[in-house]
Amino acid sequence: MTILYFLIPLALLLMAGALWALFWAIRTGQFDDLETQGWSVVLDEDRELETPDKSAKADAGDATGAADATDTQR
């Protein structure tokens, strides 16, 4: 029973630390871009991932995109 006097404050301290870490991560923008790191495994290192802003500005008739697609099919 006396161990509860130690475990309950320890659990509260750990919970407070976890909440602090969560709010710190949210405040510093750790969850802003969840897509880029996942796609970095799939894409080649010399190509950048197109964000929605870049793809909206890109030309629909871009010939380099078609050439890249044929290179990856080999």
VMD Tcl script that draws the C-alpha trace (Angstrom):
set ca {
  {0.00 0.00 0.00}
  {2.84 2.41 0.69}
  {4.13 1.94 -2.86}
  {1.05 3.82 -4.09}
  {2.37 6.95 -2.39}
  {5.31 6.70 -4.78}
  {3.59 5.40 -7.93}
  {0.71 7.88 -8.11}
  {2.92 11.03 -8.07}
  {5.31 9.32 -10.49}
  {2.43 8.58 -12.88}
  {1.23 12.18 -12.63}
  {4.73 13.47 -13.38}
  {5.05 11.19 -16.40}
  {1.63 12.26 -17.67}
  {2.55 15.94 -17.24}
  {5.79 15.34 -19.15}
  {3.95 13.59 -21.97}
  {1.40 16.42 -22.23}
  {4.19 19.00 -22.25}
  {5.96 17.10 -25.06}
  {2.72 16.86 -27.07}
  {1.95 20.56 -26.78}
  {5.58 21.45 -27.57}
  {5.46 19.30 -30.72}
  {2.20 20.88 -31.84}
  {3.43 24.42 -31.12}
  {6.71 23.95 -33.03}
  {4.98 22.52 -36.12}
  {6.11 18.90 -35.92}
  {2.79 17.69 -37.35}
  {2.44 20.25 -40.15}
  {3.79 18.09 -42.99}
  {3.02 14.40 -42.57}
  {3.36 13.46 -46.25}
  {6.89 14.47 -47.30}
  {8.90 12.09 -45.13}
  {6.76 9.14 -46.18}
  {7.27 9.89 -49.86}
  {11.02 10.37 -49.44}
  {11.42 6.58 -49.42}
  {9.53 6.19 -52.70}
  {11.02 9.07 -54.69}
  {14.52 9.35 -56.08}
  {16.96 11.51 -54.14}
  {17.48 13.97 -57.00}
  {13.75 14.71 -57.38}
  {11.74 16.83 -54.96}
  {8.23 16.02 -53.83}
  {5.75 18.35 -55.47}
  {3.64 20.11 -52.90}
  {0.10 21.17 -53.83}
  {1.36 24.74 -54.33}
  {4.03 23.63 -56.82}
  {1.72 21.27 -58.71}
  {-0.87 23.98 -59.19}
  {1.75 26.22 -60.75}
  {3.28 23.47 -62.90}
  {2.52 23.37 -66.61}
  {0.17 20.58 -67.68}
  {2.21 19.96 -70.83}
  {5.52 19.48 -69.03}
  {7.63 17.04 -71.07}
  {10.04 16.23 -68.22}
  {7.30 14.50 -66.22}
  {6.55 12.15 -69.12}
  {10.25 11.38 -69.58}
  {10.65 10.59 -65.88}
  {7.69 8.22 -65.99}
  {9.17 6.23 -68.85}
  {12.56 6.03 -67.09}
  {11.04 4.46 -63.98}
  {9.20 1.77 -65.97}
  {12.36 0.11 -67.22}
}
mol new
graphics top color blue
foreach p $ca { graphics top sphere $p radius 0.5 }
foreach p [lrange $ca 0 end-1] q [lrange $ca 1 end] { graphics top cylinder $p $q radius 0.2 }
display resetview
